[in-house]
Amino acid sequence: MLHSSRALRVYLVTEAVMAAAFALAYTLQGLYFVQTVGLAPFQLLLVGAALELSAFVLEVPTGVLADAFSRKWSVVLGCAALGAAMLLVGSFPVFGVILAAQVVSAVGYTCLSGAHEAWLADELGEDRLGGALLLGGQYARVAGVGGILGAAALAALGGPALCIVVGGGTLLALAAFLALKMPEQGFTRAAPSERPTWAGLTAPLRQGVREVRGRPVLILLIAAAALYGASTEALDRLNEFLLLRETGLPGGLSAEGWFIALALTGSVLGWAVLEPLRRRLDLSQPRQVARTLRVVLGLSVVALLAFALAPGFGWAAGALLVHGVLRGLYSPLYSAWLNQGLPSGSRATINSFASQADALGQVSCGPLFGLAGNLWGVRAALALAALVRLPTLALLSRAGKGELR
């Protein structure tokens, strides 16, 4: 119990610091790309494609390494790589450098994506995983507010670029902290005297493939991740462009001020929704998770369409905020469902399969949405992205009707 309490504390610190760093770096990054670097819609989606293509290539190898060697050191490397990428983006407002930085970011994201949840499940146990994920989301929301306020202060001093650089430095400091304090007792690694072989390295991968093939629900969830990823990429890259170039920003605040206000409001709304849900929803019950996840996804389709077709800033801002809250609910619900009943030896690998599917959806459809944005406008691109979620909803519905563990 003492060990699991320590692991939970480290996890909550990690979630909080990462959220603060991401808020510092990403709250105004879209504004930085559009106004400072001057990227067009197609270039914005190319930036996303570079990130997701790299993530697609790296997801399974990093997941296998986490399963074969260490989840802890995979998380440490992930934080360090993300911090370094932020430093590159903030220091060099050049399209080519920003593209290269996406490869470094992909190393960070893929090292974290499978290993972090797998480490937490091993240290706490599956029965406590869902609650810990939602609690971590709450800590992240609160810390994210602090990061947003920090971004507001830093933007006044040095603009969005300074915010991105400070966010990167924060993640590098977190990597150093985790190297010293992160426990890893629930994971059994190979003895140091045992020389790794190719068969040993690929064993988690083979086990993960067998596990997925033997469970139709996992196949459906991974397919859903691909479609969901395809739809999120357009929103992630084009929402600032729509607000700046299509609806326009009202007077009274600078562009930085409006994006800070939107981010801050979104964090507060997310906290207000997640906390009651954490108290009521039993994430150890897959059927309850499945029902909630389908409702959240259905509402997100409506919110994304409302954003794409918004006649003015107020409508667009409201739809974007609602979508952000729903997205904050989707991730822990999906992760809790995916991780139910997974064997420890292939948990990180299977999580990486899902992340790789998400990356495949983004890299395959992202440039197409960017091209649609250049040809027909960003509203059309975002509306198409919303419609892509309808097949995702069908996949989740089918999975929910099947045998859930």
C-alpha positions in Angstrom: 0.0 0.0 0.0 2.9 2.4 0.8 4.5 1.7 -2.5 1.3 2.2 -4.5 0.6 5.5 -2.6 4.1 6.7 -3.6 3.5 5.6 -7.2 0.2 7.5 -7.3 1.8 10.6 -5.9 4.5 10.5 -8.6 1.9 9.9 -11.3 -0.2 12.9 -10.1 2.9 15.1 -10.0 3.8 14.0 -13.5 0.3 14.7 -14.8 0.3 18.1 -13.2 3.7 19.2 -14.4 3.1 17.9 -17.9 -0.2 19.7 -18.0 1.4 22.9 -16.9 4.2 22.6 -19.5 1.8 21.7 -22.3 -0.4 24.7 -21.3 2.7 27.0 -21.4 3.9 25.7 -24.8 0.7 24.9 -26.6 -1.9 27.5 -25.5 -0.5 30.1 -28.0 1.4 27.7 -30.3 -1.3 27.9 -33.0 -1.2 31.6 -32.9 2.6 31.4 -33.2 2.3 29.2 -36.2 -0.3 31.4 -38.0 0.9 34.9 -37.1 4.6 34.6 -36.4 5.7 31.8 -38.7 2.9 32.5 -41.3 1.8 28.9 -42.0 -1.1 28.2 -44.4 -3.7 25.5 -43.7 -1.9 22.9 -45.8 1.4 23.7 -44.0 -0.3 23.4 -40.7 -1.6 19.9 -41.6 1.9 19.0 -42.9 3.3 19.8 -39.4 0.7 17.5 -38.0 1.5 14.9 -40.6 5.2 15.0 -39.8 4.5 14.4 -36.1 2.0 11.6 -36.7 4.0 9.8 -39.4 7.0 9.7 -37.0 4.7 8.5 -34.2 3.3 5.8 -36.5 6.8 4.5 -37.2 7.9 4.7 -33.6 4.9 3.6 -31.6 5.3 -0.1 -31.6 9.1 -0.2 -31.2 9.0 2.2 -28.2 6.1 0.1 -26.7 8.1 -3.1 -27.2 11.2 -1.5 -25.5 9.0 -0.4 -22.6 7.7 -3.9 -22.1 11.1 -5.5 -22.5 13.3 -3.1 -20.5 11.7 -0.4 -18.4 8.5 1.7 -18.4 10.1 4.2 -16.1 13.0 5.1 -18.4 10.7 5.2 -21.3 8.7 7.9 -19.5 11.8 9.8 -18.6 13.0 9.7 -22.2 9.6 10.8 -23.4 9.5 13.9 -21.2 13.1 14.9 -22.2 12.4 14.5 -25.9 9.2 16.6 -25.7 11.1 19.3 -23.8 13.8 19.4 -26.4 11.3 19.6 -29.3 9.6 22.6 -27.6 12.9 24.4 -27.3 13.5 23.9 -31.0 10.0 25.2 -32.0 10.2 28.2 -29.8 13.7 29.2 -30.7 13.5 28.8 -34.5 10.4 30.2 -36.2 11.2 28.4 -39.5 9.0 25.9 -41.2 11.8 23.4 -41.8 13.0 23.5 -38.2 9.4 23.1 -37.0 9.0 20.0 -39.2 12.2 18.5 -37.9 11.1 19.2 -34.3 8.0 17.1 -34.9 10.2 14.0 -35.2 11.7 14.7 -31.8 8.2 15.3 -30.4 7.1 11.9 -31.8 9.9 10.2 -29.9 8.6 11.8 -26.7 4.9 11.0 -27.3 5.6 7.4 -28.3 7.8 6.8 -25.3 5.0 8.1 -23.1 1.9 6.7 -24.8 2.1 3.0 -24.0 4.6 3.1 -21.1 2.9 5.6 -18.8 -0.5 3.8 -18.5 1.3 0.4 -18.4 3.5 1.6 -15.6 0.6 3.0 -13.6 -1.4 -0.2 -14.0 1.5 -2.3 -12.8 2.2 -0.2 -9.8 -1.5 0.3 -8.7 -3.4 -2.7 -10.1 -6.2 -2.6 -12.7 -8.9 -2.1 -10.1 -7.4 1.3 -9.2 -6.4 2.3 -12.7 -9.6 4.0 -13.9 -9.9 6.1 -10.8 -6.3 7.1 -10.9 -6.6 8.2 -14.6 -9.6 10.4 -13.8 -7.9 11.8 -10.7 -4.8 12.5 -12.8 -7.1 14.4 -15.2 -8.3 16.6 -12.4 -4.8 17.4 -11.3 -3.9 18.1 -14.9 -6.8 20.5 -15.2 -5.8 22.5 -12.2 -2.2 22.6 -13.2 -3.2 23.5 -16.7 -4.9 26.6 -15.4 -1.6 27.6 -13.8 0.2 27.0 -17.0 -2.3 29.1 -19.0 -1.9 32.0 -16.5 1.9 31.6 -16.8 1.5 31.7 -20.6 -0.4 35.0 -20.3 2.4 36.5 -18.2 5.2 35.2 -20.4 3.4 36.3 -23.6 3.3 39.9 -22.3 7.1 39.7 -21.8 8.3 37.8 -24.9 5.3 36.6 -27.0 4.3 33.0 -27.7 7.8 31.9 -28.5 8.9 32.5 -24.9 6.0 30.5 -23.6 7.0 27.5 -25.8 10.6 27.7 -24.6 9.7 27.8 -20.9 7.3 24.9 -21.4 10.2 22.9 -22.9 12.5 23.7 -20.0 9.7 22.6 -17.6 9.5 19.2 -19.2 13.3 18.8 -19.1 13.2 19.5 -15.3 10.4 16.9 -15.0 12.5 14.3 -16.7 15.3 14.9 -14.2 12.8 14.6 -11.3 11.4 11.3 -12.6 14.8 9.8 -13.1 15.4 10.3 -9.4 11.9 9.6 -7.8 9.8 7.4 -10.1 9.4 3.9 -8.6 9.2 0.7 -10.7 8.4 -2.3 -8.6 5.4 -3.8 -10.4 7.4 -4.4 -13.5 9.7 -7.4 -13.9 12.6 -6.7 -16.3 15.2 -9.1 -17.7 18.2 -9.6 -15.5 21.2 -7.3 -16.3 23.3 -10.3 -17.1 21.0 -11.6 -19.8 22.0 -10.2 -23.2 19.0 -9.1 -25.1 18.2 -11.1 -28.2 16.0 -10.3 -31.2 13.5 -13.0 -30.0 13.5 -11.4 -26.6 12.9 -8.0 -27.9 10.0 -9.1 -30.2 8.3 -11.4 -27.7 6.1 -8.6 -26.3 5.2 -7.6 -29.8 4.2 -11.2 -30.7 2.3 -11.5 -27.4 0.5 -8.3 -28.1 -0.5 -9.4 -31.6 -1.9 -12.6 -30.3 -3.8 -10.8 -27.6 -5.4 -8.4 -30.1 -6.3 -11.2 -32.6 -7.9 -13.2 -29.8 -10.1 -10.4 -28.6 -12.5 -8.8 -31.2 -13.2 -5.9 -28.8 -9.5 -4.9 -29.0 -9.7 -4.9 -32.8 -12.7 -2.7 -32.7 -11.2 -0.3 -30.2 -8.0 0.0 -32.2 -9.9 0.6 -35.4 -11.9 3.3 -33.6 -8.7 4.9 -32.6 -7.7 5.3 -36.2 -10.9 7.0 -37.2 -10.9 9.2 -34.1 -7.3 10.3 -34.8 -8.2 11.2 -38.4 -10.9 13.6 -37.2 -8.9 15.2 -34.4 -6.0 16.3 -36.5 -8.0 18.8 -38.5 -9.4 20.4 -35.4 -6.0 20.5 -33.7 -4.3 22.3 -36.6 -7.1 24.5 -38.0 -9.1 25.8 -35.0 -6.9 28.9 -34.5 -7.0 29.5 -38.3 -10.8 29.5 -38.3 -11.0 31.9 -35.3 -8.4 34.3 -36.7 -9.2 34.2 -40.4 -12.9 33.2 -40.7 -14.9 34.4 -37.7 -12.4 37.0 -36.5 -11.7 38.0 -32.9 -13.7 40.6 -31.1 -12.2 43.8 -29.9 -11.2 44.4 -26.3 -8.4 41.9 -26.0 -5.3 41.1 -28.1 -5.2 37.8 -30.0 -3.0 36.4 -27.2 -5.6 37.6 -24.7 -8.5 35.9 -26.4 -6.7 32.5 -26.8 -5.6 32.7 -23.2 -9.3 33.4 -22.1 -10.5 30.4 -24.2 -7.9 28.1 -22.8 -8.6 29.2 -19.2 -12.4 28.8 -19.7 -11.9 25.4 -21.2 -9.9 24.2 -18.2 -12.4 25.4 -15.7 -15.3 23.8 -17.6 -13.3 20.5 -17.9 -12.7 20.4 -14.2 -16.3 21.1 -13.4 -17.4 18.2 -15.6 -14.7 15.7 -14.7 -15.0 15.9 -11.0 -18.6 14.7 -10.7 -17.9 12.1 -13.3 -15.0 10.7 -11.3 -17.2 10.3 -8.3 -20.0 8.6 -10.0 -18.5 6.5 -12.8 -17.1 3.1 -12.0 -14.3 2.7 -14.6 -13.8 -0.9 -13.6 -17.1 -1.8 -15.3 -16.5 -2.0 -19.1 -20.1 -1.8 -20.0 -20.7 1.4 -18.1 -17.5 2.9 -19.7 -18.7 1.8 -23.1 -22.1 3.5 -22.8 -20.5 6.7 -21.5 -17.9 6.7 -24.2 -20.4 6.4 -27.0 -22.5 9.3 -25.6 -19.4 11.5 -25.3 -18.3 10.7 -28.9 -21.8 11.4 -30.3 -22.0 14.7 -28.6 -18.5 15.6 -29.9 -19.7 15.1 -33.5 -22.4 17.7 -32.9 -19.9 20.1 -31.2 -17.4 19.8 -34.0 -20.0 20.4 -36.7 -21.3 23.5 -34.7 -17.7 24.8 -34.6 -17.2 24.3 -38.4 -20.5 26.1 -39.3 -20.3 28.8 -36.6 -21.6 32.2 -38.0 -19.5 34.2 -35.6 -16.9 34.2 -32.8 -19.3 33.6 -29.9 -20.9 30.5 -31.5 -17.4 29.1 -32.5 -15.9 29.7 -29.1 -18.8 28.0 -27.3 -18.7 25.0 -29.6 -14.9 24.7 -29.2 -15.2 24.8 -25.5 -17.9 22.1 -25.4 -15.8 19.9 -27.7 -12.7 20.4 -25.5 -14.6 19.2 -22.4 -15.9 16.1 -24.3 -12.4 15.4 -25.5 -11.1 15.5 -22.0 -13.7 12.9 -21.1 -13.0 10.7 -24.1 -9.3 9.9 -23.4 -9.5 8.4 -19.9 -12.7 6.5 -20.8 -11.1 5.0 -23.8 -7.9 4.2 -22.0 -9.8 2.5 -19.1 -11.7 0.4 -21.5 -8.7 -0.6 -23.6 -6.6 -1.6 -20.5 -9.2 -3.8 -18.9 -7.9 -7.4 -18.6 -4.6 -6.8 -20.5 -1.7 -9.0 -19.5 1.2 -7.0 -18.0 3.7 -8.4 -20.4 2.1 -6.9 -23.5 0.1 -3.9 -21.9 2.4 -1.2 -23.2 2.6 -2.8 -26.7 -1.2 -3.0 -27.0 -1.5 0.6 -25.9 1.1 1.4 -28.5 -1.0 -0.4 -31.1 -3.9 1.9 -30.3 -1.7 5.0 -30.4 -0.2 3.9 -33.7 -3.7 3.5 -35.1 -4.5 7.0 -34.0 -1.3 8.3 -35.7 -2.1 6.4 -38.9 -5.5 8.1 -39.0 -4.0 11.5 -38.5 -1.1 11.1 -41.0 -3.3 9.6 -43.7 -6.2 12.1 -43.4 -4.4 15.2 -42.1 -2.9 16.4 -45.3 -6.2 15.7 -47.1 -8.0 17.9 -44.7 -5.3 20.5 -45.2 -5.8 20.4 -49.0 -9.5 20.6 -48.5 -8.9 23.7 -46.3 -6.8 25.3 -49.1 -9.4 24.4 -51.8 -12.7 24.8 -50.1 -11.9 26.6 -46.9 -11.3 25.5 -43.3 -15.0 25.2 -42.6 -15.4 22.5 -45.1 -12.3 20.7 -43.8 -13.6 20.7 -40.2 -17.1 19.6 -41.3 -15.6 16.6 -43.1 -13.6 15.8 -40.0 -16.8 15.7 -37.9 -18.4 13.3 -40.3 -15.5 10.9 -40.1 -16.5 10.3 -36.4 -19.8 8.7 -37.4 -18.1 5.4 -38.4 -16.1 5.6 -35.1 -19.4 5.7 -33.2 -20.6 2.6 -35.1 -17.4 0.7 -34.1 -17.8 1.6 -30.4 -21.4 0.6 -30.5 -20.5 -2.8 -31.9 -17.8 -3.2 -29.4 -20.2 -2.3 -26.6 -22.6 -5.1 -27.7 -19.8 -7.7 -27.7 -18.3 -9.6 -24.9 -16.4 -7.0 -22.9 -13.7 -9.1 -21.1 
